[in-house]
């Protein structure tokens, strides 16, 4: 946007093992990107939202696939945590 990159970093959903979490990765990245635009990257590091927490809480699905709409609903109702809170393990807990 206006020559500035607001995108959060990308993660391979299949590392360290196969996990069909594209629904979680995509929605948490989209939300984080909106925060980065809102903050105008005034923070030291870009905002990242924890995709593993979404999978653990089954807020839309699991490593077997899911529904992105439920991530947005739960984000609105309960909030999400920063990407540094929990390491992505690509596993259903």
Backbone as a chain_set.jsonl record, in Angstrom:
{"seq": "XXXXXXXXXXXXXXXXXXXXXXXXXXXXXXXXXXXXXXXXXXXXXXXXXXXXXXXXXXXXXXXXXXXXXXXXXXXXXXXXXXXXXXXXXXXXX", "coords": {"N": [[0.848, -1.159, 0.0], [0.767, 2.074, -1.009], [3.504, 1.814, -1.594], [4.512, 0.528, 0.63], [5.088, -2.417, 2.491], [2.822, -4.282, 4.179], [2.375, -6.844, 4.921], [2.124, -9.731, 6.99], [4.491, -12.246, 8.055], [4.912, -15.281, 6.188], [4.003, -18.715, 6.732], [4.763, -22.139, 6.389], [2.22, -24.347, 6.24], [2.509, -27.064, 6.418], [4.719, -27.775, 7.875], [5.951, -28.657, 10.965], [4.871, -31.088, 10.13], [2.326, -32.636, 8.058], [-0.546, -30.634, 7.829], [-3.773, -29.602, 7.411], [-4.337, -26.712, 7.562], [-4.904, -24.363, 6.196], [-7.114, -22.705, 6.24], [-6.973, -21.585, 8.802], [-4.443, -20.359, 8.795], [-4.727, -18.527, 6.665], [-6.85, -16.797, 7.501], [-5.919, -15.774, 9.979], [-3.623, -14.482, 9.103], [-4.746, -12.557, 7.39], [-6.182, -10.969, 9.226], [-4.063, -10.079, 10.84], [-2.632, -8.591, 8.944], [-4.382, -6.466, 8.529], [-4.228, -5.198, 11.009], [-1.565, -4.396, 10.856], [-1.707, -2.514, 8.798], [-3.407, -0.659, 10.021], [-1.795, 0.107, 12.195], [0.182, 1.296, 10.778], [2.675, 0.236, 10.558], [4.126, 1.115, 12.776], [5.038, -0.222, 14.922], [7.793, -2.19, 16.201], [8.087, -4.797, 15.166], [6.132, -6.577, 12.729], [2.62, -7.234, 13.276], [1.484, -10.417, 14.3], [-0.741, -13.123, 14.219], [-1.726, -15.888, 16.181], [-1.968, -18.892, 14.669], [-1.958, -21.549, 15.53], [-3.239, -21.507, 18.017], [-5.841, -21.024, 17.228], [-6.382, -23.417, 15.911], [-6.075, -25.221, 18.058], [-8.217, -24.495, 19.703], [-10.231, -25.205, 18.083], [-11.601, -23.364, 16.49], [-13.22, -23.21, 14.079], [-12.232, -25.381, 12.767], [-9.802, -27.968, 12.193], [-6.629, -29.671, 11.83], [-7.561, -31.126, 9.814], [-8.927, -29.61, 8.065], [-11.136, -26.737, 7.618], [-13.383, -23.95, 8.435], [-13.166, -20.705, 7.492], [-14.883, -18.579, 8.235], [-15.735, -19.012, 10.864], [-13.461, -18.433, 12.317], [-13.258, -15.651, 12.134], [-15.633, -14.965, 13.476], [-15.111, -15.962, 16.088], [-12.842, -14.465, 16.678], [-13.929, -11.934, 16.886], [-15.714, -12.315, 19.036], [-14.17, -13.464, 21.151], [-11.493, -12.746, 20.889], [-8.036, -12.832, 19.773], [-4.695, -14.205, 20.021], [-1.256, -13.06, 20.05], [1.161, -14.064, 17.589], [3.511, -14.935, 18.785], [2.835, -16.254, 21.055], [2.357, -19.018, 21.054], [4.022, -21.755, 19.674], [3.83, -22.847, 16.313], [2.774, -26.028, 15.671], [1.557, -27.706, 13.916], [-0.488, -29.609, 14.487], [-3.287, -31.346, 15.806], [-4.608, -30.675, 18.908]], "CA": [[0.0, 0.0, 0.0], [1.6, 3.271, -1.144], [4.907, 1.429, -1.597], [4.902, -0.064, 1.906], [4.636, -3.795, 2.649], [2.182, -4.479, 5.478], [2.07, -8.256, 5.087], [2.797, -10.506, 8.028], [5.322, -13.273, 7.432], [4.187, -16.498, 5.821], [4.444, -19.947, 7.381], [4.347, -23.336, 5.665], [1.28, -25.08, 7.093], [2.863, -28.484, 6.462], [5.97, -27.961, 8.612], [6.851, -29.799, 10.841], [4.174, -32.265, 9.569], [1.179, -32.235, 7.257], [-1.698, -30.108, 8.553], [-4.663, -28.856, 6.518], [-4.737, -25.531, 8.333], [-4.897, -23.157, 5.361], [-8.219, -21.865, 6.713], [-6.486, -20.876, 9.981], [-3.322, -19.518, 8.367], [-5.215, -17.435, 5.822], [-7.637, -15.82, 8.244], [-5.094, -15.077, 10.969], [-2.75, -13.573, 8.35], [-5.559, -11.431, 6.912], [-6.455, -10.12, 10.377], [-2.795, -9.447, 11.218], [-2.306, -7.586, 7.933], [-5.225, -5.289, 8.783], [-3.622, -4.501, 12.15], [-0.339, -3.759, 10.384], [-2.116, -1.318, 8.065], [-3.915, 0.274, 11.027], [-0.649, 0.609, 12.958], [1.097, 1.927, 9.834], [3.97, -0.371, 10.867], [4.849, 1.916, 13.763], [5.633, -1.137, 15.887], [9.108, -2.672, 15.777], [7.867, -5.962, 14.311], [4.737, -6.674, 12.281], [1.691, -8.023, 14.085], [1.251, -11.794, 13.868], [-1.798, -13.767, 15.0], [-1.371, -17.288, 16.4], [-2.817, -19.86, 13.975], [-2.037, -22.789, 16.305], [-4.258, -21.311, 19.04], [-7.125, -21.181, 16.548], [-6.542, -24.859, 15.689], [-6.259, -25.872, 19.366], [-9.572, -24.21, 20.182], [-11.131, -25.664, 17.032], [-12.405, -22.216, 16.1], [-13.467, -23.3, 12.652], [-11.791, -26.656, 12.228], [-8.627, -28.639, 12.746], [-5.664, -29.977, 10.767], [-8.297, -31.857, 8.792], [-9.661, -28.624, 7.281], [-11.986, -25.894, 8.44], [-14.209, -22.886, 7.907], [-12.608, -19.417, 7.892], [-15.88, -17.689, 8.838], [-15.775, -19.217, 12.304], [-12.303, -17.753, 12.902], [-13.638, -14.248, 12.263], [-16.636, -14.874, 14.535], [-14.454, -16.147, 17.379], [-11.948, -13.324, 16.886], [-14.779, -10.836, 17.339], [-16.32, -12.637, 20.331], [-13.223, -13.846, 22.206], [-10.164, -12.189, 20.667], [-6.968, -13.729, 19.335], [-3.415, -13.913, 20.672], [-0.122, -12.776, 19.174], [1.841, -15.233, 17.042], [4.616, -15.375, 19.634], [2.313, -16.925, 22.26], [2.43, -20.471, 20.949], [4.701, -22.212, 18.465], [3.02, -23.63, 15.383], [3.238, -27.421, 15.691], [0.844, -28.434, 12.868], [-1.022, -30.796, 15.15], [-4.542, -31.185, 16.555], [-4.488, -31.002, 20.344]], "C": [[0.902, 1.234, 0.0], [3.093, 2.95, -1.035], [5.402, 0.788, -0.317], [4.3, -1.464, 2.02], [4.101, -3.996, 4.066], [1.919, -5.955, 5.782], [2.825, -8.867, 6.259], [3.588, -11.612, 7.332], [4.487, -14.512, 7.155], [4.837, -17.715, 6.486], [3.956, -21.112, 6.529], [3.485, -24.178, 6.591], [1.637, -26.545, 7.248], [4.187, -28.757, 7.168], [5.668, -27.748, 10.085], [6.181, -31.077, 10.337], [2.969, -31.757, 8.788], [0.037, -31.777, 8.16], [-2.518, -29.27, 7.581], [-5.213, -27.611, 7.19], [-4.738, -24.245, 7.508], [-5.987, -22.186, 5.792], [-7.797, -21.021, 7.913], [-5.371, -19.903, 9.609], [-3.81, -18.298, 7.588], [-5.97, -16.373, 6.604], [-6.8, -15.079, 9.276], [-4.132, -14.111, 10.279], [-3.527, -12.351, 7.866], [-5.86, -10.458, 8.048], [-5.183, -9.376, 10.79], [-2.42, -8.349, 10.231], [-3.121, -6.315, 8.135], [-4.704, -4.498, 9.982], [-2.351, -3.77, 11.731], [-0.645, -2.485, 9.594], [-2.596, -0.255, 9.049], [-2.779, 0.915, 11.824], [0.334, 1.387, 12.095], [2.533, 1.477, 10.096], [4.795, 0.483, 11.822], [5.449, 1.041, 14.857], [6.949, -1.663, 15.327], [8.983, -3.864, 14.839], [6.411, -5.992, 13.873], [3.905, -7.529, 13.234], [1.554, -9.407, 13.461], [0.193, -12.382, 14.788], [-1.513, -15.266, 15.033], [-2.37, -18.255, 15.76], [-2.975, -21.149, 14.768], [-3.097, -22.675, 17.398], [-5.659, -21.495, 18.443], [-7.408, -22.667, 16.306], [-6.822, -25.571, 17.011], [-7.667, -25.684, 19.89], [-10.647, -24.68, 19.214], [-12.128, -24.571, 16.663], [-12.572, -22.203, 14.597], [-13.033, -24.615, 12.058], [-10.58, -27.198, 12.942], [-7.608, -28.811, 11.621], [-6.308, -30.79, 9.649], [-9.116, -30.919, 7.905], [-10.57, -27.801, 8.179], [-12.703, -24.808, 7.681], [-13.676, -21.538, 8.383], [-13.609, -18.497, 8.581], [-15.916, -17.813, 10.348], [-14.588, -18.572, 13.006], [-12.644, -16.286, 13.127], [-14.66, -14.056, 13.383], [-15.998, -14.986, 15.914], [-13.477, -15.019, 17.692], [-12.747, -12.146, 17.434], [-15.287, -11.082, 18.762], [-15.304, -12.828, 21.447], [-11.841, -13.213, 22.072], [-9.172, -13.264, 20.26], [-5.678, -13.328, 20.034], [-2.32, -13.711, 19.626], [0.565, -14.075, 18.752], [2.982, -15.752, 17.885], [4.145, -16.153, 20.859], [2.465, -18.437, 22.218], [3.075, -20.856, 19.633], [3.756, -23.029, 17.617], [3.592, -25.04, 15.315], [2.536, -28.286, 14.636], [0.24, -29.73, 13.399], [-2.324, -30.45, 15.859], [-4.309, -31.57, 17.997], [-5.798, -31.439, 20.901]], "O": [[1.711, 1.413, 0.911], [3.856, 3.721, -0.453], [6.598, 0.528, -0.185], [3.134, -1.67, 1.684], [4.849, -3.891, 5.037], [1.303, -6.276, 6.798], [3.996, -8.569, 6.492], [3.373, -11.881, 6.15], [3.477, -14.754, 7.815], [6.037, -17.738, 6.76], [2.844, -21.069, 6.003], [3.964, -24.668, 7.614], [1.108, -27.209, 8.139], [4.721, -29.862, 7.068], [5.146, -26.686, 10.423], [6.874, -32.073, 10.131], [2.634, -30.575, 8.857], [-0.303, -32.448, 9.134], [-1.998, -28.323, 6.992], [-6.424, -27.477, 7.365], [-4.589, -23.156, 8.061], [-5.8, -20.971, 5.717], [-8.213, -19.868, 8.034], [-5.363, -18.757, 10.06], [-3.36, -17.177, 7.826], [-5.756, -15.178, 6.395], [-6.956, -13.868, 9.433], [-3.854, -13.035, 10.809], [-3.019, -11.231, 7.926], [-5.798, -9.244, 7.851], [-5.226, -8.175, 11.059], [-1.941, -7.29, 10.636], [-2.612, -5.212, 7.936], [-4.733, -3.267, 9.974], [-2.087, -2.659, 12.192], [0.076, -1.493, 9.707], [-2.236, 0.915, 8.926], [-2.799, 2.116, 12.094], [1.221, 2.063, 12.617], [3.482, 2.232, 9.885], [6.017, 0.565, 11.693], [6.278, 1.508, 15.637], [7.192, -1.591, 14.122], [9.687, -3.941, 13.833], [5.544, -5.481, 14.582], [4.42, -8.424, 13.904], [1.513, -9.545, 12.239], [0.226, -12.164, 15.999], [-1.106, -15.845, 14.026], [-3.487, -18.415, 16.252], [-4.025, -21.787, 14.691], [-3.788, -23.653, 17.68], [-6.547, -22.056, 19.085], [-8.539, -23.122, 16.477], [-7.704, -26.427, 17.08], [-8.25, -26.607, 20.459], [-11.839, -24.563, 19.499], [-13.328, -24.815, 16.539], [-12.113, -21.282, 13.921], [-13.431, -24.941, 10.939], [-10.353, -26.934, 14.123], [-7.717, -28.165, 10.578], [-5.659, -31.102, 8.651], [-9.911, -31.379, 7.086], [-10.755, -28.121, 9.353], [-12.648, -24.74, 6.453], [-13.731, -21.255, 9.58], [-13.216, -17.704, 9.437], [-16.109, -16.816, 11.044], [-14.695, -18.2, 14.174], [-12.354, -15.736, 14.189], [-14.568, -13.099, 14.152], [-16.306, -14.199, 16.809], [-13.306, -14.658, 18.856], [-12.293, -11.446, 18.339], [-15.29, -10.173, 19.592], [-15.545, -12.402, 22.577], [-11.096, -13.152, 23.05], [-9.442, -14.458, 20.389], [-5.582, -12.228, 20.579], [-2.446, -14.136, 18.477], [0.545, -15.063, 19.486], [3.39, -16.902, 17.722], [4.967, -16.659, 21.623], [2.681, -19.066, 23.254], [2.704, -20.329, 18.584], [2.968, -23.817, 18.139], [4.752, -25.229, 14.948], [2.871, -29.459, 14.474], [0.436, -30.803, 12.83], [-2.446, -29.376, 16.448], [-3.858, -32.68, 18.278], [-5.891, -31.753, 22.088]]}, "num_chains": 1, "name": "protein.A"}
